[in-house]
Amino acid sequence: MDTNPDISLIIDKLTPYQISQALDISLDDATALIAGKLKLEELDENTSRLLIDLNDKLGS
């Protein structure tokens, strides 16, 4: 897995609620992810992969 993927599209285009629903994470975690307080590496591997895939789809 890329150690530093660019996930800016998902952060710029989706609300914390939308991110929490899409990734099945808490609203607090989604908010922390957007604020930069929660890093991609801190998420479990499946959630990280889903986040990267969703970000890629938003960019297509």
C-alpha positions in Angstrom: 0.0 0.0 0.0 1.2 3.5 -0.7 2.6 4.9 2.5 1.5 8.5 1.7 -1.5 8.5 -0.7 -3.2 11.8 -1.6 -6.7 11.6 -0.2 -7.5 15.3 -0.7 -10.4 14.7 -3.1 -12.5 12.8 -0.5 -11.6 15.4 2.2 -12.5 18.3 -0.1 -15.7 16.9 -1.6 -17.4 15.0 1.2 -18.7 16.0 4.6 -17.6 14.2 7.7 -21.0 12.5 7.8 -20.6 11.2 4.3 -17.1 9.9 5.0 -18.2 8.2 8.2 -21.1 6.5 6.3 -19.0 5.5 3.3 -16.1 4.1 5.4 -18.2 2.8 8.3 -16.2 4.8 10.8 -17.4 7.1 13.6 -18.3 10.7 12.8 -15.6 11.7 15.3 -13.0 9.7 13.4 -14.2 11.2 10.0 -13.9 14.7 11.5 -10.5 14.0 12.9 -9.4 12.6 9.5 -10.5 15.9 7.8 -8.8 18.0 10.4 -5.5 16.0 10.0 -5.7 14.7 13.6 -6.2 11.1 12.4 -3.8 9.7 9.9 -4.5 7.2 7.2 -1.9 4.8 8.8 -4.0 4.8 12.0 -7.0 3.3 10.2 -7.3 -0.5 9.8 -6.1 -1.8 6.4 -9.6 -2.4 5.0 -10.7 1.1 5.9 -7.6 2.6 4.5 -8.0 0.7 1.2 -11.7 1.7 1.0 -10.7 5.4 1.6 -8.1 5.3 -1.2 -10.4 3.6 -3.6 -13.2 6.1 -2.9 -10.8 9.0 -3.3 -9.6 7.5 -6.7 -13.2 7.2 -7.9 -14.0 10.8 -7.0 -11.0 11.8 -9.1 -12.2 9.8 -12.2 
